[in-house]
């Protein structure tokens, strides 16, 4: 249920409505907009209570049929969510570029890659210290040593870092080093992990599950917001379809405008995992920016053929820089900067 307060409602009147809502057993959340305040009440629909609230002079209207992803919805918060990570503004007028290797493989190679993507225009560094792999025999990451290397790269380049958390048992150690904590596709519906991250004072990037619907993806974000974490980024990274020969996944560019319509949260696109082929990264990045994406997450490796994971979907630094140059024109065309 959504309760739209009149634009002139004061704090005392808002608190009065919140008290009425809580007394009937609802959980209540407040969204302060540019013109008025909206209260989100989570509980069963109640037509009589709706009529009672609408009779109050300081309530504009009450909507019973709110979306299941209430807190992430445009109905609850009309203004788009914008927040800063260090000096980097997420969700604003600038398209944010996250770049770096899939995994932290060693100190020297990672620092070289970090400096290369910084020179190529990256705003945030990516890298995996804990790597969820299909095969138990594949490279699993350097764990805390990898996190320390990423932190050193941040000190050298001045770029914030984003890295994946595997489960609720390593939230504390990942949060100790990372500026943004990433929830991978396999963990999008790990609700215990999402609940814990919702209580974390760190931005969280949620990748879409490989078989997840848009509603399921938004419900994952709802877990985070329901626990109090409002700094959430959604990331489209391709979904599993019948195509397996020419692409790793099917990158759902249509998810970008759909998310923009349904939610106030920023939406990024990962064309590396979305396609699995380095030759497709640039054209799909152009398409993502044209569709309205707030950012891109691209894998860049100095020597992709020697990469311990996902080398086939990694750009070399020179190709990355060329792509960034091409993106500037598209960004300007849709009213953004790069």
Secondary structure, DSSP 8 states (H G I E B T S, - for coil): -EEEE-TT--HHHHHHHHHHHHHTT-EEEEEE-SS-EEEEEES---HHHHHHHHTSTTEEEEES---SSTTTBTTT--S---EEETTEEESSSB-EEEEE-SB---HHHHHHHHHHHHHTT-SEEE-BSS---SSTTS----THHHHHHHHHHHHHH--EEEEEE-SGGGHHHHHHH-SEEEE-GGGTT-HHHHHHHHTSSSEEEEE--TT--HHHHHHHHHHHHHTT---EEEEE--B--S--SS-SSB--THHHHHHHHHBSSEEEE-HHHHHS-HHHHHHHHHHHHHHT-SEEEEEB-TTGGG-SS-GGG-B-HHHHHHHHHHHHHHHHHTT-B-
